[in-house]
Amino acid sequence: MNADAGQIWFLEEPRLGTANHGHYVLIVYPPTQGKVCINFIATGRTCPEDLEIRPEDAGFESIGLKHASHLLRNEVRDIRTAILQAGKYKGKISGKLKQKIEDWWGAPI
């Protein structure tokens, strides 16, 4: 599968902070020059600006998450697209959930 903005992936690497396990990420910009911009997703909120995604949100069932989670405002990174080959594609945001995330992000995803 090709990487595209709006996709959710589970990645073992890179790690979030000092975590000893992988995390879900949202691709926030389309790949360019062999890199992709990701936003980490975690079950815990780390700052007031993080966005909660809940199972009750329309479209939650199509993104591969199992629990309420947070997009972490301060955890955005550029990674090589090759890293996705070792990851697991989980789903893609759409509809009202996509709009909720874009409103929080401040730009189209």
C-alpha positions as CSV (number, residue, x, y, z in Angstrom):
1,M,0.0,0.0,0.0
2,N,1.2,3.5,-0.8
3,A,1.5,6.0,2.0
4,D,-1.0,8.9,1.8
5,A,-2.2,11.7,4.1
6,G,-5.0,10.6,6.4
7,Q,-3.8,7.0,6.8
8,I,-3.3,5.5,10.3
9,W,-0.4,3.1,10.7
10,F,1.1,1.1,13.7
11,L,4.8,1.6,13.8
12,E,7.4,-0.1,16.1
13,E,9.9,2.7,15.2
14,P,10.3,5.5,15.7
15,R,9.4,5.4,19.4
16,L,7.4,8.0,21.2
17,G,9.5,9.5,24.0
18,T,11.0,6.7,26.2
19,A,8.3,4.2,25.3
20,N,9.4,0.6,25.0
21,H,6.6,-0.2,22.5
22,G,5.3,1.0,19.2
23,H,2.5,3.5,18.6
24,Y,-0.2,4.4,16.1
25,V,0.5,7.4,13.9
26,L,-1.5,9.5,11.5
27,I,0.1,10.6,8.2
28,V,-0.6,14.3,8.1
29,Y,1.0,15.3,4.8
30,P,1.5,13.3,1.6
31,P,4.9,11.8,1.1
32,T,7.6,14.0,-0.6
33,Q,11.2,13.2,-1.4
34,G,11.1,9.9,0.4
35,K,9.7,11.3,3.6
36,V,6.3,11.5,5.3
37,C,5.1,13.7,8.2
38,I,3.4,11.7,11.0
39,N,1.5,12.7,14.1
40,F,1.8,10.3,17.0
41,I,-1.4,8.8,18.6
42,A,-1.5,7.7,22.2
43,T,-4.1,6.6,24.8
44,G,-3.0,9.3,27.3
45,R,-3.2,13.1,26.8
46,T,0.1,14.9,27.3
47,C,-1.0,18.5,26.9
48,P,-4.3,20.5,26.7
49,E,-3.9,21.0,23.0
50,D,-4.1,17.2,22.2
51,L,-7.2,16.0,20.4
52,E,-9.2,13.2,21.8
53,I,-10.6,10.6,19.3
54,R,-13.4,8.6,20.8
55,P,-15.1,5.3,19.7
56,E,-18.4,7.4,19.5
57,D,-16.9,9.6,16.8
58,A,-18.4,8.9,13.4
59,G,-15.8,7.0,11.4
60,F,-13.8,5.7,14.4
61,E,-14.5,2.1,13.4
62,S,-12.7,2.5,10.1
63,I,-9.3,3.7,11.5
64,G,-8.2,0.6,13.3
65,L,-8.0,2.0,16.8
66,K,-9.5,0.0,19.7
67,H,-9.7,2.7,22.4
68,A,-10.2,6.4,22.9
69,S,-6.9,8.0,21.9
70,H,-5.3,11.3,21.5
71,L,-3.5,13.0,18.6
72,L,-0.5,14.5,20.3
73,R,0.0,18.2,19.3
74,N,3.7,18.2,20.2
75,E,4.6,14.9,18.6
76,V,4.9,15.5,14.9
77,R,7.9,14.1,13.0
78,D,9.2,13.6,9.5
79,I,10.3,10.0,8.9
80,R,11.5,8.1,5.8
81,T,8.6,6.4,3.9
82,A,10.6,3.2,3.9
83,I,9.9,2.9,7.7
84,L,6.2,2.2,6.8
85,Q,7.2,-1.1,5.1
86,A,7.8,-2.5,8.6
87,G,4.6,-1.1,10.0
88,K,1.0,-2.1,9.7
89,Y,-1.6,-0.1,7.8
90,K,-4.8,0.2,10.0
91,G,-7.2,2.5,8.2
92,K,-7.9,6.0,6.9
93,I,-9.7,8.9,8.4
94,S,-12.8,10.1,6.5
95,G,-16.1,12.0,6.9
96,K,-16.9,13.8,10.2
97,L,-13.8,12.3,11.9
98,K,-11.6,13.7,9.2
99,Q,-13.2,17.1,9.5
100,K,-12.8,17.1,13.3
101,I,-9.1,16.3,12.9
102,E,-8.5,18.9,10.2
103,D,-10.3,21.5,12.3
104,W,-7.9,20.7,15.1
105,W,-4.8,20.4,12.8
106,G,-5.7,23.7,11.1
107,A,-5.2,22.5,7.5
108,P,-6.5,19.8,5.1
109,I,-5.1,16.3,5.7
